[in-house]
Amino acid sequence: MWGQAVAVATALLAAVVATPTAAQTTPECEDGTCRIQLTPQQLQAAAERLVRARKFEEAKPLVAALRQAPGFTMQSRFLTGYIAAETGHPDEAAEHYRAILNDDPGQTGVRLALAKAMLALHKPGDADRQFKIAEQDQDLPPEVLRTIRTVRDTIRAQRPWQIDISVGLAPDTNINNATSLDTIRVNLGNDSIPLTLDDRARAKSGIGQTAQISGRLRLPAANRLSILADLDANGTNYAGADYDDYVAQLAAGVEYALTPQTHASIEAVGAHRWYGGDAVSRQIGTRLGLQTTLSPSRRVGVQLDLRRTEALFDDRYSGWQGGVYATYEQALAPTLLVSAGPFVRRDWLNDRAYSNTETGANIGIGGAMPLGINFGLRVGASRAVYDAPVVFFDVNPRRDWRLVARATLGNRKIRLLGLSPQIGFSWTRIDSTIGFYDATRGRFEITLARYF
């Protein structure tokens, strides 16, 4: 089956570097020695003919000479990589292909060749990622798309798991997510009086050490049926234990293919959170999902999440939490993806003053750019309306506007022990009718990430 991937990359060789084959230049001979002068285009055409004829040793000097021609770096790199791959050196081939994609991530043929090299190196997860990006190219012929999907199905069947890990530092302007106000007003009887907050109730800044791990298992079990398991864990450690924050979530269930393009899933979900050195909440519930691929570049999905929350620090916050989330994804280019979607979330808690309905939407864009740069941008806004007032603060129920934004920037050309650097900044703002709940938070993350 891997041979199909090889066929895809090989079939696109001409599309990647093809130029019209020039007529052969007449050699000039003198004293029994003949010389021939070739333009870069003619040199490339001659090298391609030798490569297609699998005369790799004869082609190497021409490819080396082509490397010296201005404007032909990509062509010489590709041919060098292709020769390395076909002569049993996929690691060298991958290095050349990555160099091309770092400078020009839109080269679909090169990406397919890299996926082929990853298969030869027994790295099916890396290969699948390259195939996934490549199939967003709307100019690919239908038969090539079908082959890519077949190969991806085979990869997922033979290598059903994936793990992503990141570690780093997180400077934060508000590690306790507290109000930025010095004074608030509270109600005592029929009077409203100002109250000055002490330092413990105000926002504190700090630098934490952060780590995140996520794993996914998708194991085919029967015709159209797969077993699913997901693990997500993240945490931030600050000086002392007062504001340390750790969360772990595990989900397990099944996915069923209603059609080749539409999949439905159901999973049981459990989550646990520790804050300040103590367990503060645990959840158990279920997650339902439906996802359909409209085209190679468009996908839509909807998810229903319903959980029972037990707040170990205060039973008033215990109860049910449910949400509906919709997402639409559109590939603007093979390496550029935009996504958007509305959501509705409802908290039914033991105390109606903390029960609320939140409605909002998110939109984001991300992808790869030349020079090895990858980026992501996401913004969201929501409105939360509470069921009952917190009389100590206000006789009217609380109303919040919530704004979020996140930006990430990384460089895949830089690798340290297989880890790539990334810088992220997230910003949140809560604008509440009760000043005590007003909060602004900015958090940088300087991380190294690796994908298995």
C-alpha positions as CSV (number, residue, x, y, z in Angstrom):
1,M,0.0,0.0,0.0
2,W,2.9,2.4,0.7
3,G,3.7,2.0,-3.0
4,Q,0.7,4.1,-3.8
5,A,2.2,7.0,-1.9
6,V,5.4,6.6,-3.9
7,A,3.4,6.7,-7.1
8,V,1.7,9.9,-6.1
9,A,4.9,11.7,-5.5
10,T,6.6,10.4,-8.6
11,A,3.7,11.3,-10.8
12,L,3.9,14.9,-9.7
13,L,7.6,15.2,-10.4
14,A,7.0,16.8,-13.8
15,A,4.5,19.3,-12.3
16,V,7.0,20.4,-9.7
17,V,10.1,21.1,-11.8
18,A,9.0,20.6,-15.4
19,T,10.0,23.2,-18.0
20,P,9.9,22.8,-21.8
21,T,12.7,20.7,-23.1
22,A,15.0,22.8,-25.2
23,A,16.6,21.6,-28.4
24,Q,20.1,20.0,-27.9
25,T,22.9,22.6,-28.5
26,T,25.4,21.6,-31.1
27,P,28.8,20.9,-29.4
28,E,31.9,22.9,-30.4
29,C,34.9,20.6,-31.0
30,E,38.6,21.6,-31.2
31,D,41.7,19.4,-31.1
32,G,39.6,16.4,-30.3
33,T,37.9,18.1,-27.4
34,C,34.2,19.0,-27.6
35,R,32.5,21.5,-25.4
36,I,28.8,22.3,-25.1
37,Q,27.2,25.3,-23.5
38,L,23.8,24.9,-21.9
39,T,21.4,27.5,-20.5
40,P,20.0,26.7,-17.0
41,Q,16.7,25.6,-18.6
42,Q,18.6,23.2,-20.9
43,L,20.7,21.9,-18.0
44,Q,17.5,21.3,-15.9
45,A,15.9,19.5,-18.9
46,A,18.9,17.3,-19.4
47,A,19.1,16.4,-15.7
48,E,15.4,15.6,-15.6
49,R,15.8,13.2,-18.6
50,L,18.5,11.4,-16.9
51,V,16.5,11.1,-13.6
52,R,13.5,9.8,-15.4
53,A,15.7,7.2,-17.1
54,R,17.1,6.4,-13.6
55,K,20.6,7.3,-14.6
56,F,21.3,8.9,-11.3
57,E,25.1,8.9,-11.4
58,E,25.1,10.6,-14.7
59,A,22.5,13.2,-13.5
60,K,24.4,14.2,-10.3
61,P,27.0,16.4,-12.0
62,L,24.3,18.2,-14.0
63,V,22.2,18.7,-10.8
64,A,25.3,20.0,-9.0
65,A,26.0,22.5,-11.8
66,L,22.3,23.6,-11.8
67,R,22.7,24.5,-8.1
68,Q,25.0,27.3,-9.2
69,A,22.5,28.9,-11.6
70,P,20.6,31.9,-10.0
71,G,16.9,31.2,-9.6
72,F,17.2,27.4,-9.8
73,T,17.8,26.5,-6.1
74,M,14.4,24.8,-5.7
75,Q,14.8,22.7,-8.8
76,S,18.3,21.5,-7.9
77,R,17.2,20.8,-4.3
78,F,14.3,18.7,-5.5
79,L,16.3,16.7,-7.9
80,T,19.0,16.2,-5.3
81,G,16.4,15.0,-2.9
82,Y,14.7,12.8,-5.4
83,I,18.0,11.1,-6.4
84,A,18.7,10.5,-2.6
85,A,15.3,9.0,-2.1
86,E,15.6,6.7,-5.1
87,T,19.1,5.5,-4.1
88,G,18.2,4.5,-0.6
89,H,18.8,7.7,1.4
90,P,15.3,9.0,2.4
91,D,16.8,10.9,5.4
92,E,18.9,13.1,3.0
93,A,15.9,13.4,0.7
94,A,13.7,14.6,3.6
95,E,16.3,17.2,4.5
96,H,16.2,18.7,0.9
97,Y,12.4,18.6,0.7
98,R,12.0,20.3,4.0
99,A,14.4,23.1,2.9
100,I,12.2,23.7,-0.1
101,L,9.0,23.8,1.9
102,N,10.5,26.0,4.6
103,D,11.0,28.6,1.9
104,D,7.9,27.9,-0.1
105,P,5.2,25.9,1.7
106,G,2.9,25.9,-1.3
107,Q,4.9,23.3,-3.2
108,T,2.4,20.4,-3.1
109,G,4.5,18.1,-5.2
110,V,7.4,18.5,-2.9
111,R,5.2,17.9,0.1
112,L,4.0,14.6,-1.4
113,A,7.6,13.6,-2.0
114,L,8.4,14.5,1.6
115,A,5.5,12.3,2.8
116,K,6.9,9.5,0.7
117,A,10.3,9.9,2.4
118,M,8.6,9.9,5.8
119,L,7.0,6.5,5.0
120,A,10.4,5.2,4.0
121,L,11.8,6.4,7.3
122,H,9.0,4.6,9.2
123,K,7.5,7.8,10.4
124,P,3.8,7.4,9.3
125,G,2.6,10.2,11.6
126,D,4.8,12.7,9.9
127,A,3.8,11.4,6.5
128,D,0.1,11.7,7.3
129,R,0.5,15.3,8.3
130,Q,2.1,16.1,5.0
131,F,-0.6,14.2,3.1
132,K,-3.3,16.1,5.0
133,I,-1.8,19.4,4.0
134,A,-1.3,18.3,0.4
135,E,-4.9,17.2,-0.1
136,Q,-6.1,20.8,0.6
137,D,-4.7,21.8,-2.9
138,Q,-7.7,22.3,-5.0
139,D,-5.6,21.9,-8.2
140,L,-4.9,18.2,-7.6
141,P,-6.5,15.8,-10.0
142,P,-9.4,13.7,-8.6
143,E,-7.4,10.4,-9.0
144,V,-4.5,11.8,-7.0
145,L,-6.9,12.9,-4.2
146,R,-8.4,9.5,-4.1
147,T,-5.0,7.9,-3.8
148,I,-4.0,10.3,-1.0
149,R,-7.1,9.4,1.0
150,T,-6.5,5.7,0.5
151,V,-2.9,6.0,1.8
152,R,-4.1,8.1,4.8
153,D,-6.6,5.5,5.7
154,T,-3.9,2.9,5.6
155,I,-1.6,5.0,7.8
156,R,-4.3,5.5,10.4
157,A,-5.1,1.8,10.4
158,Q,-1.4,0.8,10.9
159,R,-0.4,3.7,13.2
160,P,-3.5,4.6,15.2
161,W,-2.0,6.9,17.9
162,Q,-0.5,10.4,18.0
163,I,1.2,12.3,20.9
164,D,2.1,16.0,21.1
165,I,4.3,17.4,23.8
166,S,5.3,21.0,24.6
167,V,7.3,22.6,27.5
168,G,8.2,26.1,28.2
169,L,7.9,29.3,30.3
170,A,4.8,31.4,30.8
171,P,5.1,35.0,32.0
172,D,1.6,36.1,33.1
173,T,0.1,39.4,34.2
174,N,-2.7,37.8,36.3
175,I,-1.8,34.4,37.6
176,N,-4.7,34.4,40.1
177,N,-7.3,35.7,37.5
178,A,-8.3,38.4,40.0
179,T,-9.8,41.8,39.6
180,S,-7.6,44.8,38.7
181,L,-9.7,47.2,40.8
182,D,-8.5,48.5,44.2
183,T,-12.0,49.4,45.4
184,I,-15.4,47.8,44.9
185,R,-18.9,48.6,46.1
186,V,-20.9,46.2,48.2
187,N,-24.4,46.2,49.7
188,L,-24.9,46.2,53.5
189,G,-28.5,46.4,54.3
190,N,-30.0,49.3,52.3
191,D,-26.6,51.0,51.9
192,S,-24.0,50.6,49.2
193,I,-20.5,51.3,50.5
194,P,-17.0,51.2,49.0
195,L,-14.7,48.4,50.1
196,T,-10.9,48.5,49.6
197,L,-9.4,45.2,48.6
198,D,-6.3,43.8,50.2
199,D,-3.4,42.5,48.1
200,R,-4.6,38.9,48.2
201,A,-7.7,39.8,46.2
202,R,-5.9,41.8,43.5
203,A,-4.2,40.6,40.3
204,K,-0.7,39.2,40.7
205,S,1.9,38.7,38.0
206,G,4.4,35.8,37.8
207,I,6.4,33.5,35.6
208,G,5.5,29.8,35.5
209,Q,6.9,26.7,34.0
210,T,4.3,25.1,31.7
211,A,3.9,21.7,30.1
212,Q,1.3,20.1,27.9
213,I,0.7,16.6,26.6
214,S,-2.1,15.5,24.3
215,G,-2.6,12.0,22.9
216,R,-5.1,10.4,20.6
217,L,-5.9,6.8,19.7
218,R,-8.1,5.8,16.8
219,L,-8.1,2.1,16.5
220,P,-10.2,0.4,13.7
221,A,-12.4,-2.3,15.3
222,A,-14.8,-3.3,12.6
223,N,-16.2,-2.1,9.3
224,R,-16.8,1.6,9.7
225,L,-16.3,1.4,13.4
226,S,-13.2,2.8,15.3
227,I,-12.4,2.9,19.0
228,L,-11.4,6.4,20.2
229,A,-9.3,7.5,23.2
230,D,-8.1,11.0,24.0
231,L,-5.8,12.3,26.8
232,D,-5.2,16.0,27.4
233,A,-3.2,17.3,30.4
234,N,-1.6,20.6,31.0
235,G,-0.2,22.5,34.0
236,T,1.6,25.6,35.1
237,N,3.9,25.7,38.1
238,Y,4.6,29.0,39.9
239,A,6.9,29.9,42.8
240,G,5.2,28.4,45.8
241,A,2.0,26.3,45.5
242,D,-0.7,29.0,45.9
243,Y,-1.4,29.5,42.1
244,D,-0.2,26.2,40.6
245,D,-2.9,25.0,38.1
246,Y,-3.1,21.5,36.6
247,V,-5.9,19.9,34.5
248,A,-6.2,16.4,33.2
249,Q,-8.9,15.0,30.9
250,L,-9.5,11.6,29.5
251,A,-12.2,10.6,26.9
252,A,-13.0,7.2,25.4
253,G,-15.6,6.0,23.0
254,V,-16.3,5.0,19.4
255,E,-16.6,6.6,16.0
256,Y,-18.8,5.4,13.2
257,A,-18.5,6.3,9.5
258,L,-22.0,7.1,8.3
259,T,-20.6,7.7,4.9
260,P,-17.0,8.1,3.7
261,Q,-17.3,11.8,4.3
262,T,-19.4,11.9,7.5
263,H,-18.4,10.5,10.9
264,A,-20.3,10.4,14.2
265,S,-18.8,9.8,17.6
266,I,-19.7,9.3,21.2
267,E,-17.3,9.4,24.1
268,A,-17.4,9.3,27.9
269,V,-15.4,12.1,29.4
270,G,-13.7,12.6,32.8
271,A,-11.7,15.6,34.0
272,H,-9.9,16.6,37.2
273,R,-8.4,19.9,38.2
274,W,-5.9,20.8,40.9
275,Y,-5.4,24.5,42.0
276,G,-3.1,25.8,44.7
277,G,-2.0,22.3,45.6
278,D,-5.5,21.0,46.2
279,A,-8.1,19.1,44.1
280,V,-10.8,21.7,43.3
281,S,-13.2,20.0,40.9
282,R,-13.9,16.8,39.0
283,Q,-16.3,16.2,36.1
284,I,-17.8,13.2,34.4
285,G,-20.0,13.3,31.3
286,T,-20.4,12.5,27.6
287,R,-19.4,14.1,24.3
288,L,-21.2,13.6,21.0
289,G,-19.8,14.7,17.7
290,L,-20.7,14.9,14.0
291,Q,-18.2,15.9,11.3
292,T,-18.6,15.9,7.6
293,T,-16.1,16.8,4.8
294,L,-17.8,18.9,2.2
295,S,-14.7,19.0,-0.1
296,P,-11.0,18.4,0.3
297,S,-10.8,22.1,1.5
298,R,-14.0,22.4,3.5
299,R,-15.2,20.7,6.6
300,V,-18.0,21.3,9.1
301,G,-18.6,19.8,12.5
302,V,-20.8,20.1,15.6
303,Q,-20.2,18.8,19.1
304,L,-22.5,18.4,22.2
305,D,-20.8,18.3,25.6
306,L,-22.7,17.5,28.8
307,R,-21.0,17.0,32.2
308,R,-21.7,16.7,35.9
309,T,-19.4,19.0,37.9
310,E,-18.5,18.4,41.5
311,A,-16.8,21.5,43.0
312,L,-14.7,20.3,45.9
313,F,-14.0,23.8,47.3
314,D,-17.6,25.1,47.4
315,D,-20.7,23.0,46.7
316,R,-22.6,26.1,45.4
317,Y,-20.5,25.7,42.2
318,S,-21.5,22.0,41.8
319,G,-24.1,21.1,39.1
320,W,-24.4,20.4,35.4
321,Q,-22.6,22.0,32.5
322,G,-23.6,21.6,28.8
323,G,-22.5,23.2,25.6
324,V,-23.1,23.0,21.8
325,Y,-20.1,24.0,19.6
326,A,-20.2,24.3,15.8
327,T,-17.1,24.7,13.6
328,Y,-16.6,25.4,9.9
329,E,-13.1,25.1,8.4
330,Q,-12.0,26.3,5.0
331,A,-8.5,25.9,3.4
332,L,-7.7,29.2,1.7
333,A,-4.5,27.5,0.4
334,P,-2.9,24.1,1.1
335,T,-1.0,25.7,4.1
336,L,-3.5,28.3,5.2
337,L,-6.7,27.4,7.1
338,V,-9.5,29.6,8.5
339,S,-12.1,28.4,11.0
340,A,-15.1,29.9,12.6
341,G,-18.0,28.8,14.7
342,P,-20.7,29.9,17.2
343,F,-21.3,28.2,20.6
344,V,-23.8,28.1,23.4
345,R,-22.9,27.0,26.9
346,R,-25.1,26.5,30.0
347,D,-24.2,26.1,33.6
348,W,-27.0,24.7,35.9
349,L,-25.3,25.0,39.4
350,N,-26.6,24.5,42.9
351,D,-26.6,28.3,43.4
352,R,-28.6,30.2,40.8
353,A,-26.4,33.2,41.3
354,Y,-23.6,31.3,39.6
355,S,-25.8,29.6,37.0
356,N,-25.6,31.3,33.6
357,T,-26.0,31.0,29.8
358,E,-23.1,32.1,27.6
359,T,-23.4,32.6,23.8
360,G,-20.6,33.6,21.5
361,A,-18.4,32.8,18.5
362,N,-14.7,32.3,17.6
363,I,-12.8,32.9,14.4
364,G,-9.2,32.0,13.6
365,I,-6.7,31.7,10.9
366,G,-3.4,29.8,10.8
367,G,-0.9,28.1,8.6
368,A,2.7,28.0,7.3
369,M,4.6,30.8,5.5
370,P,7.9,31.0,3.7
371,L,11.2,30.9,5.7
372,G,9.9,28.1,7.9
373,I,7.4,30.4,9.8
374,N,4.1,29.1,11.1
375,F,1.5,31.3,12.7
376,G,-2.0,31.3,14.3
377,L,-4.5,34.0,15.2
378,R,-7.8,33.5,17.0
379,V,-10.3,35.9,18.5
380,G,-13.6,35.3,20.3
381,A,-16.4,37.2,22.0
382,S,-19.3,36.0,24.2
383,R,-22.1,37.3,26.4
384,A,-22.8,35.6,29.7
385,V,-26.2,36.2,31.5
386,Y,-26.6,34.9,35.1
387,D,-29.9,33.6,36.6
388,A,-30.0,35.4,39.9
389,P,-28.1,38.3,41.6
390,V,-25.3,38.1,44.1
391,V,-27.0,40.5,46.5
392,F,-23.8,41.3,48.3
393,F,-22.6,43.1,45.2
394,D,-25.7,44.0,43.2
395,V,-29.5,43.5,43.4
396,N,-29.5,42.7,39.6
397,P,-28.2,39.5,38.1
398,R,-24.6,39.7,36.8
399,R,-24.0,40.3,33.0
400,D,-20.6,39.8,31.4
401,W,-18.9,40.5,28.1
402,R,-16.0,38.2,27.6
403,L,-13.3,38.7,25.0
404,V,-10.4,36.4,24.1
405,A,-7.5,36.7,21.6
406,R,-4.5,34.4,21.0
407,A,-1.5,34.7,18.6
408,T,1.2,32.1,18.0
409,L,4.4,32.3,16.0
410,G,6.9,29.5,15.4
411,N,9.7,28.4,13.2
412,R,9.9,24.8,12.0
413,K,13.3,25.3,10.5
414,I,14.8,25.5,14.0
415,R,15.0,22.2,15.8
416,L,16.6,21.4,19.1
417,L,16.6,17.7,20.0
418,G,13.6,17.3,17.7
419,L,11.8,20.3,19.4
420,S,10.6,23.4,17.5
421,P,10.3,26.8,19.2
422,Q,7.0,28.7,19.4
423,I,6.0,32.0,21.1
424,G,2.4,32.5,22.0
425,F,0.4,35.4,23.6
426,S,-3.1,35.1,24.9
427,W,-5.3,37.9,26.2
428,T,-8.6,37.7,28.0
429,R,-10.9,40.4,29.2
430,I,-14.1,40.1,31.4
431,D,-16.2,43.3,31.5
432,S,-18.8,42.6,34.1
433,T,-21.7,44.6,35.6
434,I,-20.2,43.7,39.0
435,G,-16.8,45.4,39.2
436,F,-15.4,42.6,41.4
437,Y,-15.5,40.3,38.4
438,D,-13.8,42.6,36.0
439,A,-10.5,41.1,35.0
440,T,-7.8,41.4,32.3
441,R,-5.1,38.8,31.8
442,G,-2.1,38.7,29.4
443,R,0.0,35.5,29.2
444,F,3.1,34.8,27.1
445,E,4.2,31.2,26.4
446,I,7.7,30.5,25.2
447,T,7.7,26.8,24.4
448,L,9.4,23.9,22.6
449,A,7.1,21.4,21.0
450,R,7.5,17.9,19.6
451,Y,5.0,15.8,17.7
452,F,5.1,12.0,17.6
